[in-house]
Amino acid sequence: MTTAPAAALGTRELALRERARRVIPGGMYGHMRVEAFSRAHPQFMVSGNGCRVTDADGREYIDLMCGWGPIVLGHRHPAVTAAILDQFERGDCLDGTSPVAVDYAELLVDTVPSADWAMFCKNGTDATTMCVTTARAATGRRKVLVATGAYHGAVPWCALRGKGVTAEDQAHLIHFEYNDLASAEAAAAEAGDDLAAILVCPMRHDIRRDQELADPAFARGLRALADRTGAVLILDDVRCGLRLDLRGSWEPLGVRPDLTAWSKALANGQPLGAVTGTEALRDAARSIYVTGSFWYAAVPLAAGLATLRELRKGQALPAMARTGSRLRDGLAAQAAAHGFEIRQTGPVQMPVLYFAEDSDISLGTAWAEAAVTRGVYLHPWHNWFLSAAHTDADIDDILDRTDDAFAAVRRLPH
Ligand SMILES: Cc1ncc(COP(=O)(O)O)c(C=O)c1O
């Protein structure tokens, strides 16, 4: 498969990349380093509105990454923006926590059945780290079971790759296969009486592979395993949280975690993470030492409160399910019409698309590049995110452009 010729990146984009390379290692780093996955995606963005974002050269894209998850209501949602501006005018980083933290904790506890309390932080990595620390504090044990390939954050205890991480950093992790209860049981047996926690995502959403919903029997089995061994069941709802079910992503399965890690969609793009937990873990949560200079900033908390109030009105999640289905059906029909076999996996609100017989994702990358040059911002091997700002008309607009993208890759030599 030969990939598409490099699309012309804008002149401002190219100039910014050149300047960035001098003062930012690699020009950019982490998951937002677009050079790692595409020759056509812009690295720099200057604004967003609803489901559209604009790059440094003024090109507009219909956004299917939503800030890589945080944007659940749409960019600059009016109610969230009003809450941000209102709080900002009164003060953000103060000497004490804003009362809005209590309002917000109360609303989260009221929304999430497994939550008797909430604690706040900045990022998903903070939240998963706090969960593990709380579990260890509660149990006095060290071992943590995690699924092979699951992403729980970007610090040494859980980083999936990258230099500078030692074997000792991850000495207390034991791996199991997602949706394979027997492998989790075996990992628990290996941990013996040192098992502190089972840390698991609501579904398998590892990069570069099909997504897998949790088998209800697997989720229930992990709950029973935690109960039997006295370990803490931690749900990492950082990526799925508030997009699939406001009450927590395993609530429809009837499986309640002891602790839940949240971030991404919590505050519609403002930096906020949270841990919620059960009464039994309240003392352990209080006993750990966690803090950060900016953890108590009031603006993100106000944004979180406004976001949750908006989501609780009940329209956003059904809207994402509807538009997500429209997108999936449309892409399936287009792929078939253009003679491609594709796989679309995961919930429709968080889709990913792969081509058959494309193990190196070269065809998928060529298609994603063709899509972005036609004004649809999506990723070749990380799941996408729908927001409540996507309307049926936006989906149809996306589909007009992806149809053309399928046609463009069809014409490539392979
Ligand atoms: C499931 C999951 N857990 C944890 C994290 C880490 O969150 P953050 O990047 O906010 O630290 C992520 C981020 O993508 C995630 O998807």
The ligand as an ORCA input file, in Angstrom:
! r2SCAN-3c Opt
* xyz 0 1
  C      -8.160      5.257     30.390
  C      -7.220      6.370     30.682
  N      -6.688      6.472     31.908
  C      -5.845      7.464     32.238
  C      -5.498      8.408     31.318
  C      -4.553      9.511     31.694
  O      -5.250     10.716     31.726
  P      -4.470     12.097     31.576
  O      -3.896     12.140     30.200
  O      -5.515     13.139     31.808
  O      -3.419     12.122     32.638
  C      -6.035      8.354     30.036
  C      -5.675      9.354     29.017
  O      -5.912      9.206     27.850
  C      -6.911      7.309     29.696
  O      -7.455      7.207     28.475
*
